[in-house]
Amino acid sequence: MASAYGYITAANLEGYTGISYSTVDAVFTATLVESHISQGERWINTICGQSFATTFPDAVVFLTYVWASRSLHNAILNLGITGVVKNEKFTEMLTEEEEMMLEPFKIVESAIRSVWWQ
């Protein structure tokens, strides 16, 4: 299975985090890792008000790594697995500062309204 939008792959994420998720626990299949990536992609698309079909801005790709790695970090801790990641859960998947990186890619709400009401 691939992630929903293909911004990154499970192999990319493992390279970014340095964690081979399948060796952490059998539950961390490639499909599960890709589902966390898809959730991150959808979260970022929601923030931006759009999806990125052909070209993926660097900020979108980077924040997909960040979101998915934090989500998997929390999943590891939720399973009670220790010694793989820092024993502290993320309460936010993206900080305000990180979300600011997406500002140039956000569809302006007023522009959406003007098109919608025509």
N, C-alpha and C positions, 0 to 999 in steps of 0.2 A: 504494500500500500504506500502511496505517496501522500504527502501533505496536501491539503486542499488547494493551495495556490502555488506551491513549489518554490517559495522564497528561499528555503534551505532544505537540506535532507538530514536524515538521522545521522549519517556519516559526518556531515558538516558539523552538526551539533556536538557529536562525540569529540571531534577535533577541537572545537571551541572550548569545551569543558574539560577535556582530558579524561573523561569518564567513559568507559565502555559499559553502557547500561545493561547489556545482556549478561555481563559477568557479575553485576551487582546482585541480581536476583532474577530468577527465571520469569518473573512477571513482567520484566522490562523487555518485551519483544520489540522488534522494529516497528510493528503496527502501533503499539502503545506509545512509543517515542514519537512517531509521526503524528499521532493524534494530539499530543501535547503541542507539537509544532503547529498543527492546524488551528488549535485553539488560540495560540499566539498570533497567527496570521489574521484570524477573524477579529481578535481584540484590536489589533493595530488598524485593520480596515475600518472597524467601527469608529475608532478615534478619528481617522482621516475622512470618514464619510465616503470612501471609495475603495475599490480593490485595484491592484496593480497587475494588469494582465500580461504585458510583454516585457516591460523594463521595470526593474525593482530598484528604487533609490537606495543608496548605501544606508541611510538612516533606517529605512524600513527593514532591510536585511539584518542590520546590527541589532535592532530592537526585537526582531523575531528571535534571534539567538538569546538575548537577555530574557525575554518573557518565557520562552520554552525551557531554558536552563533553570530558571527560578521555579517554574511549575514542577519540573522533575525533581528538583532539590527538595521541595516540600513533599512530593510523593514518596521519596526515599525515606524521609523522616516519619511520614505517616505510617509507613510499614514497620517502623521501629528498627530500621537498619542503621547501625552506627559505624563510624570510622570511615565513611565514604565522603561525606560532606560535612561542613561545619554544622554543629548541632544547634542551629537557630533558624526558625522558619521566616520566610519572607511574608510580610503582611501586605505588601504592595508588589504587584508584578512589574510595574514601571513607576519610577518616581516622577514627580512633577517636572524635574529637570530633564529627565529622559523623554517624557512626553513632549516637551518643548522642541525636541529635535524633529518632531513630526509636523510642526506648524506650517512649513512651506508646502506640505502635501495635503493639507486639510482643504476640503471644499467649503467655501464660505457659505454659511447657513442662509444669509440673505439672498445669495445668488440662486440657491436651491429653491427658496420660496418664490422668487421672481419667475423662475421657469415653471414651477409647479402651478402657479396661479394664472398663467397665460392661457 
